[in-house]
Amino acid sequence: MEQVAIKEKIRIEKPFPLSTPEKENKRREKRAVMVVAFSDFRDQEYFVPKEILENGGIEVKTASNKKGIAFGADGGEAKIDLLIEEINPKSFDAVIFVGGPGCLKCLDNENSYKVAKETVLEGKILGAICISPVILAKGEVLKGKKATVWTSPLDKDPIKILKENGAEFVDEKVVQDGKIITANGPDAAKEFGEKILENLR
């Protein structure tokens, strides 16, 4: 009788695991791909969100229109892991377009539009910063969505493109509508990265 009581006590006092290996693995498996221009991407818009995501436990890959080493407008370098046309949104939890002087020259094309559309269809997070929300607009994924984009007193064309493609322009640093997150430039890079990480958790 005494032995039964001891066994019962041990069974009751056995701690319940706070997390299972499966849950830990699921957290580690979150992946994002950042899409940059092979030449003249905006350094701050790439390196700042990338660091935030990686520090948050997200695996980050980098894609571009060419393979090799991409160069930022401010001299930074990024090793390219895959071409834009090789991105499969099913394999990532977030797809993020980075802006910069070379953004539209390198990324404003059917390959990028296709990736943007597929990301939305898969229900994944789609991010774009600076001028790159223009790519989302041309890819027809901003219809009926609130979004922001880079603009200046001398250049209002990005806002015009968003509106022509059915988006509602919001003059804020970072705007989220559903799973689409847009930001208006390098000064918003930190908040942009934090917002994406928040949605990946």
TIRO-2110 file (N, C-alpha, C; in Angstrom, 1 decimal):
// TIRO-2110
0.8, -1.2, 0.0, N, 1, A
0.0, 0.0, 0.0, CA, 1, A
0.9, 1.3, 0.0, C, 1, A
1.9, 1.2, 0.8, N, 2, A
2.8, 2.3, 0.9, CA, 2, A
3.6, 2.6, -0.4, C, 2, A
3.9, 1.5, -1.2, N, 3, A
4.6, 1.6, -2.4, CA, 3, A
3.7, 2.3, -3.5, C, 3, A
2.4, 2.0, -3.5, N, 4, A
1.4, 2.6, -4.4, CA, 4, A
1.4, 4.1, -4.1, C, 4, A
1.3, 4.5, -2.9, N, 5, A
1.2, 5.9, -2.5, CA, 5, A
2.5, 6.6, -3.0, C, 5, A
3.7, 6.0, -2.8, N, 6, A
4.9, 6.7, -3.3, CA, 6, A
4.9, 6.9, -4.8, C, 6, A
4.5, 5.9, -5.5, N, 7, A
4.4, 6.0, -7.0, CA, 7, A
3.4, 7.1, -7.4, C, 7, A
2.3, 7.1, -6.7, N, 8, A
1.3, 8.2, -7.1, CA, 8, A
1.8, 9.5, -6.8, C, 8, A
2.6, 9.7, -5.7, N, 9, A
3.2, 11.0, -5.4, CA, 9, A
4.2, 11.4, -6.5, C, 9, A
5.0, 10.5, -6.9, N, 10, A
6.0, 10.8, -8.0, CA, 10, A
5.3, 11.2, -9.3, C, 10, A
4.2, 10.5, -9.6, N, 11, A
3.5, 10.8, -10.8, CA, 11, A
2.9, 12.2, -10.8, C, 11, A
2.3, 12.6, -9.6, N, 12, A
1.7, 13.9, -9.5, CA, 12, A
2.7, 15.0, -9.5, C, 12, A
3.9, 14.8, -8.9, N, 13, A
4.8, 15.9, -8.8, CA, 13, A
5.7, 16.0, -10.1, C, 13, A
5.6, 15.1, -11.0, N, 14, A
6.4, 15.2, -12.2, CA, 14, A
6.0, 16.5, -13.0, C, 14, A
7.0, 17.4, -13.3, N, 15, A
6.7, 18.6, -13.9, CA, 15, A
6.2, 18.5, -15.3, C, 15, A
5.2, 19.3, -15.7, N, 16, A
4.7, 19.3, -17.0, CA, 16, A
5.6, 20.2, -17.9, C, 16, A
6.1, 19.7, -19.1, N, 17, A
7.0, 20.5, -19.9, CA, 17, A
6.4, 21.8, -20.4, C, 17, A
7.1, 22.9, -20.2, N, 18, A
6.6, 24.2, -20.7, CA, 18, A
6.5, 24.3, -22.2, C, 18, A
7.4, 23.6, -22.8, N, 19, A
7.4, 23.6, -24.3, CA, 19, A
7.9, 22.3, -24.8, C, 19, A
7.4, 21.9, -25.9, N, 20, A
7.8, 20.6, -26.5, CA, 20, A
8.8, 20.8, -27.6, C, 20, A
9.6, 19.8, -27.9, N, 21, A
10.6, 19.9, -29.0, CA, 21, A
10.0, 20.3, -30.3, C, 21, A
8.7, 19.9, -30.5, N, 22, A
8.0, 20.2, -31.8, CA, 22, A
7.8, 21.7, -31.9, C, 22, A
7.4, 22.3, -30.7, N, 23, A
7.1, 23.8, -30.7, CA, 23, A
8.4, 24.5, -30.9, C, 23, A
9.5, 24.1, -30.3, N, 24, A
10.8, 24.7, -30.4, CA, 24, A
11.2, 24.7, -31.9, C, 24, A
11.1, 23.5, -32.5, N, 25, A
11.5, 23.4, -33.9, CA, 25, A
10.6, 24.3, -34.8, C, 25, A
9.3, 24.4, -34.5, N, 26, A
8.5, 25.2, -35.3, CA, 26, A
8.9, 26.7, -35.2, C, 26, A
9.3, 27.2, -34.1, N, 27, A
9.8, 28.5, -33.9, CA, 27, A
11.1, 28.7, -34.7, C, 27, A
12.0, 27.8, -34.7, N, 28, A
13.3, 27.9, -35.4, CA, 28, A
13.1, 27.9, -36.9, C, 28, A
12.0, 27.3, -37.4, N, 29, A
11.8, 27.1, -38.8, CA, 29, A
11.3, 28.3, -39.6, C, 29, A
10.9, 29.4, -38.9, N, 30, A
10.4, 30.6, -39.5, CA, 30, A
11.4, 31.1, -40.5, C, 30, A
11.0, 31.4, -41.7, N, 31, A
12.0, 31.9, -42.7, CA, 31, A
11.4, 33.1, -43.5, C, 31, A
12.3, 34.0, -43.8, N, 32, A
11.9, 35.2, -44.6, CA, 32, A
13.0, 35.3, -45.8, C, 32, A
12.5, 35.9, -46.9, N, 33, A
13.4, 36.2, -48.0, CA, 33, A
13.3, 37.7, -48.3, C, 33, A
14.4, 38.3, -48.3, N, 34, A
14.5, 39.8, -48.7, CA, 34, A
14.9, 39.9, -50.1, C, 34, A
14.2, 40.7, -50.8, N, 35, A
14.5, 40.9, -52.3, CA, 35, A
15.1, 42.3, -52.5, C, 35, A
16.4, 42.2, -53.0, N, 36, A
17.1, 43.5, -53.2, CA, 36, A
17.5, 43.7, -54.7, C, 36, A
17.7, 44.9, -55.1, N, 37, A
18.3, 45.2, -56.4, CA, 37, A
19.8, 44.7, -56.4, C, 37, A
20.2, 44.2, -57.5, N, 38, A
21.6, 43.7, -57.5, CA, 38, A
22.6, 44.9, -57.4, C, 38, A
22.1, 46.0, -57.8, N, 39, A
22.9, 47.2, -57.7, CA, 39, A
22.1, 48.4, -57.1, C, 39, A
22.7, 49.0, -56.1, N, 40, A
22.1, 50.2, -55.5, CA, 40, A
20.8, 49.9, -54.7, C, 40, A
20.8, 48.9, -53.9, N, 41, A
19.7, 48.7, -53.0, CA, 41, A
19.9, 49.7, -51.8, C, 41, A
18.9, 50.0, -51.1, N, 42, A
19.1, 51.0, -49.9, CA, 42, A
19.6, 50.2, -48.7, C, 42, A
20.9, 50.4, -48.3, N, 43, A
21.5, 49.6, -47.3, CA, 43, A
20.7, 49.5, -46.0, C, 43, A
20.3, 50.7, -45.5, N, 44, A
19.6, 50.7, -44.2, CA, 44, A
18.3, 49.9, -44.3, C, 44, A
17.6, 49.9, -45.4, N, 45, A
16.3, 49.2, -45.5, CA, 45, A
16.5, 47.7, -45.6, C, 45, A
17.8, 47.2, -45.9, N, 46, A
18.1, 45.8, -45.9, CA, 46, A
18.7, 45.3, -44.6, C, 46, A
19.8, 46.0, -44.2, N, 47, A
20.5, 45.5, -43.1, CA, 47, A
19.8, 45.7, -41.7, C, 47, A
19.1, 46.8, -41.5, N, 48, A
18.4, 47.0, -40.3, CA, 48, A
17.2, 45.9, -40.1, C, 48, A
16.3, 45.8, -41.0, N, 49, A
15.3, 44.7, -40.8, CA, 49, A
15.9, 43.3, -40.7, C, 49, A
16.9, 43.1, -41.5, N, 50, A
17.5, 41.7, -41.5, CA, 50, A
18.1, 41.4, -40.1, C, 50, A
18.7, 42.4, -39.5, N, 51, A
19.3, 42.1, -38.2, CA, 51, A
18.2, 41.9, -37.2, C, 51, A
17.1, 42.7, -37.3, N, 52, A
16.0, 42.5, -36.3, CA, 52, A
15.4, 41.2, -36.5, C, 52, A
15.2, 40.7, -37.7, N, 53, A
14.6, 39.4, -37.9, CA, 53, A
15.5, 38.3, -37.4, C, 53, A
16.8, 38.4, -37.8, N, 54, A
17.7, 37.3, -37.3, CA, 54, A
17.9, 37.3, -35.8, C, 54, A
17.9, 38.4, -35.2, N, 55, A
17.9, 38.4, -33.7, CA, 55, A
16.7, 37.9, -33.1, C, 55, A
15.6, 37.9, -33.9, N, 56, A
14.3, 37.3, -33.4, CA, 56, A
14.2, 35.9, -33.8, C, 56, A
15.2, 35.3, -34.3, N, 57, A
15.2, 33.8, -34.5, CA, 57, A
14.7, 33.5, -35.9, C, 57, A
14.6, 34.4, -36.8, N, 58, A
14.1, 34.2, -38.2, CA, 58, A
15.3, 33.9, -39.1, C, 58, A
15.2, 32.8, -39.9, N, 59, A
16.2, 32.6, -40.9, CA, 59, A
15.9, 33.5, -42.1, C, 59, A
16.9, 34.2, -42.5, N, 60, A
16.8, 35.2, -43.6, CA, 60, A
17.6, 34.8, -44.8, C, 60, A
17.0, 34.7, -46.0, N, 61, A
17.7, 34.5, -47.2, CA, 61, A
17.5, 35.8, -48.1, C, 61, A
18.4, 36.0, -49.0, N, 62, A
18.4, 37.2, -49.9, CA, 62, A
18.3, 36.8, -51.3, C, 62, A
17.4, 37.4, -52.0, N, 63, A
17.2, 37.2, -53.5, CA, 63, A
17.4, 38.5, -54.2, C, 63, A
17.7, 38.3, -55.5, N, 64, A
17.9, 39.5, -56.4, CA, 64, A
17.7, 39.1, -57.8, C, 64, A
17.9, 40.0, -58.7, N, 65, A
17.8, 39.7, -60.2, CA, 65, A
19.0, 39.1, -60.8, C, 65, A
20.1, 39.0, -60.0, N, 66, A
21.3, 38.3, -60.4, CA, 66, A
21.9, 37.6, -59.2, C, 66, A
22.7, 36.6, -59.4, N, 67, A
23.4, 35.9, -58.3, CA, 67, A
24.8, 36.5, -58.2, C, 67, A
25.4, 36.4, -57.0, N, 68, A
26.7, 36.9, -56.7, CA, 68, A
26.6, 37.8, -55.5, C, 68, A
27.3, 38.9, -55.5, N, 69, A
27.3, 39.9, -54.4, CA, 69, A
26.6, 41.2, -54.9, C, 69, A
25.5, 41.5, -54.2, N, 70, A
24.8, 42.7, -54.5, CA, 70, A
25.4, 43.9, -53.8, C, 70, A
25.4, 45.1, -54.3, N, 71, A
26.0, 46.2, -53.7, CA, 71, A
24.9, 47.3, -53.4, C, 71, A
25.0, 47.8, -52.2, N, 72, A
24.1, 48.8, -51.8, CA, 72, A
24.5, 50.2, -52.2, C, 72, A
23.6, 51.2, -52.2, N, 73, A
23.9, 52.5, -52.6, CA, 73, A
25.0, 53.2, -51.7, C, 73, A
25.0, 52.7, -50.5, N, 74, A
26.0, 53.2, -49.5, CA, 74, A
27.2, 52.4, -49.3, C, 74, A
27.4, 51.4, -50.2, N, 75, A
28.6, 50.6, -50.1, CA, 75, A
28.5, 49.2, -49.5, C, 75, A
27.3, 48.9, -48.9, N, 76, A
27.1, 47.6, -48.3, CA, 76, A
27.1, 46.5, -49.3, C, 76, A
27.4, 45.3, -48.8, N, 77, A
27.4, 44.1, -49.7, CA, 77, A
26.4, 43.0, -49.2, C, 77, A
25.7, 42.3, -50.1, N, 78, A
24.8, 41.3, -49.7, CA, 78, A
25.0, 40.1, -50.6, C, 78, A
25.2, 38.9, -50.0, N, 79, A
25.4, 37.7, -50.8, CA, 79, A
24.0, 37.2, -51.2, C, 79, A
23.9, 37.0, -52.5, N, 80, A
22.6, 36.6, -53.0, CA, 80, A
22.4, 35.0, -53.0, C, 80, A
21.4, 34.6, -52.3, N, 81, A
21.2, 33.1, -52.2, CA, 81, A
20.3, 32.5, -53.3, C, 81, A
19.5, 33.3, -53.9, N, 82, A
18.6, 32.8, -55.0, CA, 82, A
18.1, 34.0, -55.9, C, 82, A
17.7, 33.6, -57.1, N, 83, A
17.1, 34.6, -58.0, CA, 83, A
15.6, 34.8, -57.6, C, 83, A
15.1, 35.9, -58.0, N, 84, A
13.7, 36.2, -57.8, CA, 84, A
12.8, 35.2, -58.3, C, 84, A
13.1, 34.7, -59.5, N, 85, A
12.2, 33.7, -60.1, CA, 85, A
12.3, 32.3, -59.4, C, 85, A
13.3, 32.2, -58.6, N, 86, A
13.5, 30.9, -57.8, CA, 86, A
12.7, 30.9, -56.5, C, 86, A
12.2, 32.1, -56.1, N, 87, A
11.5, 32.2, -54.8, CA, 87, A
10.2, 31.4, -54.9, C, 87, A
10.0, 30.5, -53.9, N, 88, A
8.7, 29.8, -53.8, CA, 88, A
8.1, 30.3, -52.4, C, 88, A
7.1, 31.1, -52.5, N, 89, A
6.5, 31.6, -51.3, CA, 89, A
6.0, 30.5, -50.3, C, 89, A
5.8, 29.3, -50.8, N, 90, A
5.4, 28.2, -49.9, CA, 90, A
6.5, 27.9, -48.9, C, 90, A
7.8, 28.2, -49.3, N, 91, A
8.9, 27.9, -48.5, CA, 91, A
9.3, 29.0, -47.5, C, 91, A
8.6, 30.1, -47.5, N, 92, A
8.9, 31.2, -46.6, CA, 92, A
7.7, 31.7, -45.9, C, 92, A
7.9, 32.3, -44.8, N, 93, A
6.8, 32.9, -44.0, CA, 93, A
6.6, 34.4, -44.3, C, 93, A
7.6, 35.0, -44.9, N, 94, A
7.5, 36.4, -45.3, CA, 94, A
8.4, 36.6, -46.5, C, 94, A
7.9, 37.5, -47.4, N, 95, A
8.7, 37.9, -48.6, CA, 95, A
8.7, 39.5, -48.5, C, 95, A
10.0, 40.0, -48.5, N, 96, A
10.2, 41.4, -48.2, CA, 96, A
10.9, 42.1, -49.3, C, 96, A
10.3, 43.1, -50.0, N, 97, A
11.0, 43.9, -51.0, CA, 97, A
11.7, 45.1, -50.4, C, 97, A
12.9, 45.3, -50.8, N, 98, A
13.8, 46.4, -50.3, CA, 98, A
13.9, 47.5, -51.4, C, 98, A
13.9, 48.8, -51.0, N, 99, A
13.9, 49.9, -51.9, CA, 99, A
15.4, 50.3, -52.3, C, 99, A
15.5, 51.5, -52.7, N, 100, A
16.8, 52.1, -53.1, CA, 100, A
16.8, 52.6, -54.5, C, 100, A
17.8, 53.3, -54.9, N, 101, A
17.9, 53.9, -56.3, CA, 101, A
17.8, 52.9, -57.4, C, 101, A
18.3, 51.6, -57.1, N, 102, A
18.2, 50.6, -58.2, CA, 102, A
17.0, 49.7, -58.2, C, 102, A
16.1, 50.0, -57.2, N, 103, A
15.0, 49.1, -57.0, CA, 103, A
14.1, 48.9, -58.2, C, 103, A
13.6, 49.9, -58.8, N, 104, A
12.7, 49.8, -59.9, CA, 104, A
13.4, 49.3, -61.2, C, 104, A
14.6, 49.8, -61.3, N, 105, A
15.4, 49.4, -62.5, CA, 105, A
15.6, 47.8, -62.5, C, 105, A
15.9, 47.3, -61.3, N, 106, A
16.2, 45.8, -61.3, CA, 106, A
15.0, 44.9, -60.9, C, 106, A
14.0, 45.5, -60.2, N, 107, A
13.0, 44.6, -59.7, CA, 107, A
11.6, 44.9, -60.2, C, 107, A
11.4, 46.0, -60.9, N, 108, A
10.0, 46.3, -61.4, CA, 108, A
9.8, 45.5, -62.7, C, 108, A
9.4, 44.2, -62.5, N, 109, A
9.2, 43.3, -63.7, CA, 109, A
8.2, 42.2, -63.3, C, 109, A
7.9, 41.4, -64.3, N, 110, A
6.9, 40.3, -64.1, CA, 110, A
7.4, 39.3, -63.1, C, 110, A
8.7, 39.0, -63.0, N, 111, A
9.1, 38.1, -61.9, CA, 111, A
8.7, 38.5, -60.5, C, 111, A
8.9, 39.8, -60.3, N, 112, A
8.6, 40.3, -58.9, CA, 112, A
7.0, 40.4, -58.7, C, 112, A
6.3, 40.7, -59.8, N, 113, A
4.8, 40.8, -59.7, CA, 113, A
4.3, 39.4, -59.4, C, 113, A
4.9, 38.4, -60.0, N, 114, A
4.5, 37.0, -59.8, CA, 114, A
4.7, 36.5, -58.4, C, 114, A
5.9, 36.9, -57.8, N, 115, A
6.2, 36.5, -56.5, CA, 115, A
5.3, 37.2, -55.5, C, 115, A
5.0, 38.5, -55.7, N, 116, A
4.1, 39.2, -54.9, CA, 116, A
2.7, 38.6, -54.8, C, 116, A
2.2, 38.3, -56.0, N, 117, A
0.8, 37.6, -56.1, CA, 117, A
0.8, 36.3, -55.4, C, 117, A
1.8, 35.5, -55.6, N, 118, A
1.9, 34.1, -55.0, CA, 118, A
2.0, 34.2, -53.5, C, 118, A
2.7, 35.2, -53.0, N, 119, A
2.9, 35.4, -51.6, CA, 119, A
1.5, 35.7, -50.9, C, 119, A
0.7, 36.5, -51.6, N, 120, A
-0.6, 36.8, -51.1, CA, 120, A
-1.5, 35.6, -51.2, C, 120, A
-1.5, 34.9, -52.3, N, 121, A
-2.3, 33.7, -52.4, CA, 121, A
-2.0, 32.6, -51.4, C, 121, A
-0.7, 32.6, -51.0, N, 122, A
-0.3, 31.6, -50.0, CA, 122, A
-0.6, 32.0, -48.6, C, 122, A
-1.1, 33.3, -48.4, N, 123, A
-1.4, 33.8, -47.1, CA, 123, A
-0.2, 34.1, -46.3, C, 123, A
0.9, 34.4, -46.9, N, 124, A
2.2, 34.8, -46.2, CA, 124, A
2.3, 36.3, -46.1, C, 124, A
3.2, 36.7, -45.2, N, 125, A
3.4, 38.1, -45.0, CA, 125, A
4.2, 38.7, -46.2, C, 125, A
3.7, 39.8, -46.7, N, 126, A
4.4, 40.5, -47.8, CA, 126, A
4.7, 41.9, -47.4, C, 126, A
6.0, 42.2, -47.4, N, 127, A
6.5, 43.5, -47.0, CA, 127, A
7.2, 44.3, -48.2, C, 127, A
7.1, 45.6, -48.1, N, 128, A
7.8, 46.4, -49.1, CA, 128, A
8.1, 47.8, -48.5, C, 128, A
9.3, 48.3, -48.7, N, 129, A
9.7, 49.5, -48.1, CA, 129, A
10.3, 50.5, -49.2, C, 129, A
10.1, 51.8, -48.9, N, 130, A
10.6, 52.9, -49.7, CA, 130, A
9.8, 52.9, -51.1, C, 130, A
10.5, 52.8, -52.2, N, 131, A
9.8, 52.8, -53.5, CA, 131, A
9.2, 51.5, -53.9, C, 131, A
9.6, 50.4, -53.2, N, 132, A
9.2, 49.1, -53.6, CA, 132, A
7.7, 48.8, -53.5, C, 132, A
6.9, 49.5, -52.7, N, 133, A
5.5, 49.3, -52.8, CA, 133, A
4.9, 49.5, -54.2, C, 133, A
5.6, 50.3, -55.0, N, 134, A
5.2, 50.4, -56.4, CA, 134, A
5.1, 49.1, -57.1, C, 134, A
6.1, 48.2, -56.8, N, 135, A
6.1, 46.9, -57.3, CA, 135, A
4.8, 46.1, -56.9, C, 135, A
4.5, 46.2, -55.6, N, 136, A
3.3, 45.5, -55.2, CA, 136, A
2.0, 46.1, -55.9, C, 136, A
2.0, 47.4, -56.1, N, 137, A
0.9, 48.0, -56.8, CA, 137, A
0.7, 47.5, -58.2, C, 137, A
1.9, 47.5, -58.9, N, 138, A
1.8, 47.0, -60.3, CA, 138, A
1.6, 45.5, -60.4, C, 138, A
1.9, 44.8, -59.3, N, 139, A
1.6, 43.4, -59.2, CA, 139, A
0.1, 43.1, -58.8, C, 139, A
-0.6, 44.2, -58.7, N, 140, A
-2.1, 44.1, -58.4, CA, 140, A
-2.4, 43.4, -57.1, C, 140, A
-1.6, 43.6, -56.1, N, 141, A
-1.9, 43.1, -54.8, CA, 141, A
-2.3, 44.1, -53.7, C, 141, A
-2.3, 45.4, -54.2, N, 142, A
-2.7, 46.5, -53.2, CA, 142, A
-4.1, 47.0, -53.5, C, 142, A
-4.9, 46.4, -54.4, N, 143, A
-6.2, 46.8, -54.6, CA, 143, A
-7.1, 46.8, -53.4, C, 143, A
-7.6, 47.9, -53.0, N, 144, A
-8.5, 48.0, -51.8, CA, 144, A
-7.7, 47.9, -50.5, C, 144, A
-6.4, 48.0, -50.6, N, 145, A
-5.5, 48.0, -49.4, CA, 145, A
-4.9, 49.3, -49.0, C, 145, A
-4.7, 49.5, -47.7, N, 146, A
-4.0, 50.7, -47.3, CA, 146, A
-2.5, 50.5, -47.4, C, 146, A
-1.8, 51.5, -47.9, N, 147, A
-0.3, 51.3, -48.0, CA, 147, A
0.3, 52.7, -48.0, C, 147, A
1.6, 52.6, -47.8, N, 148, A
2.4, 53.8, -47.9, CA, 148, A
3.6, 53.6, -48.9, C, 148, A
4.3, 54.6, -49.2, N, 149, A
5.4, 54.5, -50.2, CA, 149, A
6.3, 55.8, -50.1, C, 149, A
7.5, 55.6, -50.5, N, 150, A
8.4, 56.8, -50.6, CA, 150, A
7.8, 57.9, -51.5, C, 150, A
8.0, 59.1, -51.1, N, 151, A
7.6, 60.2, -52.0, CA, 151, A
8.4, 61.4, -51.5, C, 151, A
8.4, 62.5, -52.4, N, 152, A
9.1, 63.7, -52.0, CA, 152, A
8.3, 64.9, -52.6, C, 152, A
8.5, 66.1, -52.1, N, 153, A
7.8, 67.3, -52.7, CA, 153, A
7.9, 67.4, -54.2, C, 153, A
9.0, 66.9, -54.7, N, 154, A
9.3, 67.0, -56.2, CA, 154, A
8.9, 65.8, -56.9, C, 154, A
8.5, 64.7, -56.2, N, 155, A
8.2, 63.5, -56.9, CA, 155, A
7.0, 62.8, -56.2, C, 155, A
5.8, 63.0, -56.8, N, 156, A
4.6, 62.4, -56.2, CA, 156, A
4.2, 61.2, -57.1, C, 156, A
5.0, 60.8, -58.0, N, 157, A
4.6, 59.7, -58.9, CA, 157, A
4.3, 58.4, -58.2, C, 157, A
5.1, 58.0, -57.2, N, 158, A
4.8, 56.7, -56.4, CA, 158, A
3.4, 56.7, -55.8, C, 158, A
3.0, 57.8, -55.3, N, 159, A
1.6, 57.9, -54.7, CA, 159, A
0.6, 57.7, -55.9, C, 159, A
0.8, 58.3, -57.0, N, 160, A
-0.1, 58.2, -58.1, CA, 160, A
-0.2, 56.8, -58.6, C, 160, A
1.0, 56.1, -58.7, N, 161, A
0.9, 54.7, -59.1, CA, 161, A
0.1, 53.8, -58.2, C, 161, A
0.3, 54.0, -56.9, N, 162, A
-0.5, 53.3, -55.9, CA, 162, A
-1.9, 53.5, -56.1, C, 162, A
-2.3, 54.7, -56.2, N, 163, A
-3.8, 55.1, -56.3, CA, 163, A
-4.3, 54.5, -57.7, C, 163, A
-3.6, 54.6, -58.7, N, 164, A
-4.0, 54.1, -60.0, CA, 164, A
-4.2, 52.6, -60.0, C, 164, A
-3.6, 52.0, -59.1, N, 165, A
-3.7, 50.5, -59.0, CA, 165, A
-4.6, 50.1, -57.8, C, 165, A
-5.4, 51.0, -57.4, N, 166, A
-6.5, 50.7, -56.4, CA, 166, A
-6.1, 50.7, -55.0, C, 166, A
-4.9, 51.2, -54.6, N, 167, A
-4.5, 51.3, -53.2, CA, 167, A
-5.0, 52.6, -52.6, C, 167, A
-5.1, 52.5, -51.3, N, 168, A
-5.4, 53.8, -50.5, CA, 168, A
-4.1, 54.2, -49.9, C, 168, A
-3.6, 55.3, -50.3, N, 169, A
-2.3, 55.8, -49.8, CA, 169, A
-2.5, 56.4, -48.4, C, 169, A
-1.7, 56.0, -47.5, N, 170, A
-1.7, 56.5, -46.1, CA, 170, A
-0.3, 57.1, -45.8, C, 170, A
-0.3, 58.4, -45.4, N, 171, A
1.0, 59.1, -45.2, CA, 171, A
1.5, 58.8, -43.8, C, 171, A
2.0, 57.6, -43.6, N, 172, A
2.6, 57.2, -42.4, CA, 172, A
3.9, 56.4, -42.6, C, 172, A
4.7, 56.3, -41.6, N, 173, A
6.0, 55.6, -41.8, CA, 173, A
5.8, 54.1, -42.1, C, 173, A
4.9, 53.5, -41.4, N, 174, A
4.7, 52.0, -41.6, CA, 174, A
3.2, 51.8, -41.6, C, 174, A
2.7, 51.1, -42.6, N, 175, A
1.3, 50.8, -42.7, CA, 175, A
1.1, 49.3, -42.8, C, 175, A
0.2, 48.7, -42.1, N, 176, A
-0.2, 47.3, -42.2, CA, 176, A
-1.7, 47.2, -42.6, C, 176, A
-1.9, 46.4, -43.6, N, 177, A
-3.3, 46.1, -43.9, CA, 177, A
-3.3, 44.5, -44.2, C, 177, A
-3.9, 43.8, -43.2, N, 178, A
-3.9, 42.4, -43.3, CA, 178, A
-2.5, 41.9, -43.2, C, 178, A
-2.0, 41.1, -44.1, N, 179, A
-0.6, 40.6, -44.1, CA, 179, A
0.3, 41.3, -45.0, C, 179, A
-0.1, 42.5, -45.4, N, 180, A
0.7, 43.3, -46.3, CA, 180, A
1.3, 44.5, -45.4, C, 180, A
2.6, 44.6, -45.4, N, 181, A
3.2, 45.7, -44.5, CA, 181, A
4.1, 46.5, -45.4, C, 181, A
3.8, 47.8, -45.4, N, 182, A
4.6, 48.8, -46.3, CA, 182, A
5.2, 49.8, -45.4, C, 182, A
6.3, 50.4, -45.9, N, 183, A
7.0, 51.5, -45.1, CA, 183, A
7.6, 52.5, -46.1, C, 183, A
7.8, 53.7, -45.7, N, 184, A
8.1, 54.8, -46.6, CA, 184, A
9.5, 55.2, -46.8, C, 184, A
10.5, 54.4, -46.3, N, 185, A
11.9, 54.8, -46.5, CA, 185, A
12.8, 54.4, -45.4, C, 185, A
14.1, 54.7, -45.5, N, 186, A
15.1, 54.2, -44.6, CA, 186, A
14.8, 54.6, -43.1, C, 186, A
14.2, 55.8, -42.9, N, 187, A
14.0, 56.2, -41.5, CA, 187, A
12.9, 55.3, -40.8, C, 187, A
12.2, 54.5, -41.6, N, 188, A
11.2, 53.6, -41.1, CA, 188, A
11.7, 52.2, -41.0, C, 188, A
13.0, 51.9, -41.4, N, 189, A
13.5, 50.6, -41.4, CA, 189, A
13.4, 49.8, -40.1, C, 189, A
13.7, 50.4, -39.0, N, 190, A
13.6, 49.7, -37.7, CA, 190, A
12.2, 49.4, -37.4, C, 190, A
11.3, 50.3, -37.5, N, 191, A
9.9, 50.0, -37.2, CA, 191, A
9.3, 49.0, -38.2, C, 191, A
9.7, 49.0, -39.4, N, 192, A
9.3, 48.1, -40.5, CA, 192, A
9.7, 46.7, -40.1, C, 192, A
11.0, 46.5, -39.7, N, 193, A
11.5, 45.2, -39.3, CA, 193, A
10.8, 44.7, -38.1, C, 193, A
10.6, 45.6, -37.1, N, 194, A
9.9, 45.1, -35.9, CA, 194, A
8.5, 44.7, -36.1, C, 194, A
7.8, 45.4, -37.1, N, 195, A
6.4, 45.0, -37.4, CA, 195, A
6.3, 43.7, -38.1, C, 195, A
7.3, 43.4, -39.0, N, 196, A
7.3, 42.1, -39.6, CA, 196, A
7.6, 41.0, -38.6, C, 196, A
8.6, 41.2, -37.7, N, 197, A
8.9, 40.2, -36.7, CA, 197, A
7.7, 39.9, -35.8, C, 197, A
7.0, 41.0, -35.4, N, 198, A
5.8, 40.9, -34.6, CA, 198, A
4.8, 40.0, -35.2, C, 198, A
4.6, 40.1, -36.6, N, 199, A
3.7, 39.3, -37.3, CA, 199, A
4.1, 37.8, -37.6, C, 199, A
5.4, 37.6, -37.4, N, 200, A
6.0, 36.3, -37.6, CA, 200, A
5.9, 35.4, -36.3, C, 200, A
5.7, 36.1, -35.2, N, 201, A
5.7, 35.4, -33.9, CA, 201, A
4.4, 34.7, -33.6, C, 201, A
END
